[in-house]
Structures are given as structure tokens and as C-alpha cells.
């Protein structure tokens, strides 16, 4: 029941009050993201944690001037791989096998299956897939933040190319996907804070076949 209580508590915070979030809460949220599910365990994305006020101001300027970015304690940027490559896929399998004390050959069949699937696709096709994996991580971050009673606002309203340039993501083989400011709600200045939480009724949302 705690998960449902936390989800009922959270909302897309429209105004934050600038109060710092304790580092242990940020670490908890990031660890939850690190442990979350991803296709074939590849984790084809990285998280950039932005605390620098100047960088946050620059991000706000290319994100519809949304005040949560500068008023948040931390801003998470979910950046996905710009492409699946043989080097990236092989690196993940090598690391996993080493951690599990297994010879590389144990996973050759599955690894080769992935290589034959992804490496023939275009970079844009592969980025579409890696970006979807980043959204799985976003969902986990939202739930973990709510558990820690940290407010959050998932954002797609920004210029990805401009953000990529600000954070020099191209040099890292990454592209920005979604932003998540983390902080505490400004109850006196947030029009949504006292609004009833409304979602599609279960009978219209769930179909049992």
C-alpha cells in the first residue's frame, strides 16, 4: 500500500522552493534508477546530475523558462546512447560476465543475437529504443523520489539539441531524452498543489481479456 500512497502524494510540481534535498535522498533515487529494469540489461543511458546554478540557468533558457529547473535542488538529465554499437554491447556482456565469474563464451549465443539485431539498424532506430529504456528509468526515479518525499517534475519541454550542446553530450555518444528536477514544493506559489489528483477510472483504463 505504501507505493500507492506515495503515488497519490506525488504530482508534477509546478513551483519549487529552492530547499536543498539531502544528498542521501539523491543517492537513494539514483541507486533505484541504477537497479531498475532495462532491455537485455544493457542500461543504454546515463544520468547527469546538475547542481551548478549557471548550468541550470542555461538549461532553463532552452526549456520554456520553466522555473523548476533553477528552483530545484538537483536536476537529473536522462541521456540515452545515440546508437547501439558492437563495442558497447560487447562491453556490457564482458563486464556482466566478469562480475558473475563466468567465461565470455557462456553468453555468446544471446550476445550475438543482439549484435545481429541492433548493428544492422540505423542510429536513429536504435536511439528510439535506447530512449524508451531511459523512460523506464524515469518511472523508477519518480517512484523512488515519492518514497523519499522529494518532489519532482518530469519534463520533455526543452530543446534537446541545445541541451546536448550545453552538456557536451555528443562527445560522449549520448542524446538527452528527458529532464527531472528534484526539490520541494512551494505550496504558496504552486497552483496545482491542492488540486485533486485525477486519473482515468480503472474500469476505463484496464481491460482484462
N, C-alpha and C positions, 0 to 999 in steps of 0.2 A: 504493500500500500504506500510505502514511502516514495516510491518512484512516481506514482500518480499524484501524491500530494505536492511533490516538487514541481511536477509539470503544470499543475494547477496554479502554483505560486508564480512561476516564471512567465514573462511576457517580453515582447520586443521593446525593450526600454527606450523611450524617446528622448530622455534627458538624464544625464548622469551628473553627479555632484563633485567629481574630482577626488573623492576619498581613495587613497591607495588601497589596493587589495593585498593582503598579506602574502608574502612570497610562497608560503606553504600551501595556500589555496591555489595559486597559479600552478605550482609544481604538481599538485593533485590533478588538476584539469589536464595538464599536458601529459601526465602519465596515463590518464584514462584514454586520451587520444592515441598515445603510442601503443596501447594494448588493444585497440579496437580492431574490428574485422577489416580485411581488405582482400580483394580478389587474388587468389593463389598466394596470399601472404606477402605480396610484393611491396606493399606500402609505397606506392608510386607518387609520393608527395612529401613536402617538408612544411614545417610550421615556423614562421618567422614571428618573433615576439618583439613588438615595437613599444618602447617606453620613452624614447628620445622626443622631447616636446617639439623640436624643429621638424623632425621627420613626420610626426603626427600632423603638424600644421600643413606640411606639403601634401600628405595623403588627403586631408580634409579638402584641400583646394581642388582635388580631382575626383572628389566623391560627393558631389552635390552639396558641399558645405555642411555636411551632417555633423552637428556639434558633439555627438557621442564619441567621435574619433579623438578629438582633443580633450574632452572631459573624462574619457575613460582612463582607468589606471594603466591597463595594458591593452594593446591591440594585436590580435592574432591574425596573421595573414596565412591563409592556406594556399600553398603554391604547388601545383602538380608538375610532374615530369612533362617536358614538352614532347617526349616521344619514348616509346619502348625501344630499347636497343639490346643487342646481344650482350654487350658489356654490362649493362645494368641488370639484366635478368640473370646472367651467369654469376654476377657479384652477389646477388641476394641468395641464390642457391648455395654458393660456396660458403657464405657466412653462416647460413642456417645449418648446413651440414657440419661445419666446424663446431658450432655451438652444441650440436647434438651428438658429437663424437662419431659421425657417420662418414664413410667414404663418399666422394662425389658421385661415384657410379650408381649409388643407391637411387638417386633421383633423376638419373639421365633420361629415362623414358618420359617422365612428366615435363622436365625442363625442355627437352627437345620439342615436345608437343607445343609448349608455349612459344618457343622460338619460331617454329614454323607458322604459328598463327599470327603473332604480332609483327614480326620483322618484314612481312610482305605487305603490311598495311601502310597507308600514308601517315605522316607525322600528325596530321590533323585528326585522322580517325583514331589514332592512339591517344592523342590528347583528350579527345572526348571521353574516352574510357578512364584515363587517369583522373580527370576532373570529377567524374562520378565517384571515384574512390575517395577523393577529398571531401565530398559531401557526406559520405558515411562518417568520416572523422568529425565533420562539423556537428552532426547529430549527436555523437557521443560527447563532444565538448559542451553542447547545450545542456545535456542531462547532468553531466558532471558539475557544471557551473551552478545549476539549480540546486544540486545536492549540497553544495558549499554555500548556498545563499549568496551567490555572486550574480549580479545582473549581467545580461548580455544582449547584443543586438546583431543578428546575422545580417550582413549587407552584401548585396550584389550591385548596388548603385554606385559604381565607380568606373573610371576609365582603366581597363586592365593594361593596355599598352603603356599608359603613363605611369601606372603603379610599378609595372615591370621595370621601367627605366629608373624610377626613384630608388628601387631596391636592388638594381643591377641583377635582375633575375635571369636575364638571357645568358649571362656568362656562367650561370650555374645550371643551365639546361632546364629552367623552371618557368612556369607561367602562372600568374596569380589567378585564383579562382573565386575566392570569397573572403570577406573580412569579418572578424568577430571582435568588436570592442567588449572589454570586460571591466566592470566597475560596480558602482552602487547608484541606485535610482535617486533622482532629485524629485522627491514627492511633491514639492511645491510648484514645480515647473514642468511636470510631465502630464499631459492631457490624458494619457492612456492608463495611468497608474491605478485609478479607481474604477475603471470600466470593467463590466462583467466579462469574463472570458467566454468567448463564443466559438464553438466548433460544430461541424456538421453532425447531426444526430447519428447515433450508432446505426439505427435501422436504415439510414440512407447511405452510410459510409461503408458498412460491412455487408458483404454478400457471402452466404455460406452455400456452397454447391456440393 
